Amino acid sequence: VIFKMRSQDVLHSAYMPHFRAQMNCVPGMITEFKFKPIKTTLEMRNDPEVISKVEKINKIRSEKSKELQKIGEEPLDPYVFDYVLICNKICGASHYNMQMKIVVETEEEFEKWYSEKETFAQIIQQ
């Protein structure tokens, strides 16, 4: 996998804790790094250690949901493991919300997904 990153405004730091990787995103330049994940998202979700951690998290979320429902609030959704990318630099007012899910699949799964996507030319001809 090759990650190519850039920033349009200020210095950000793309941190992927599950991969123990971090890369600064600098305005005006592209930074990149390459690595090979060893477990797909599905394999991680089926890992006994991850399952145990997710169960503990969901037990806490369930208790919190009961409290929220008592005061008329919506319950919390159950947690499902996902690899994540988060910003690890205090970069501005929306810093807390700068995160995204990373999906790791087998090469075959990726190729199938990719082959089903429309090209840019197909999209603009519609």
HUSULDA-V474540 format. One record per helix or strand of 2 or more residues. SS is the DSSP state (h for helix, s for strand). FROM is the first residue (numbers start at 1). LEN is the number of residues. If there is no record, write none. Layout:
# HUSULDA-V474540
SS;FROM;LEN
SS;FROM;LEN
This chain:
# HUSULDA-V474540
s;2;4
s;12;5
h;17;3
s;21;5
s;31;4
h;41;5
h;48;23
s;83;5
h;95;3
s;99;4
h;107;9
h;120;5
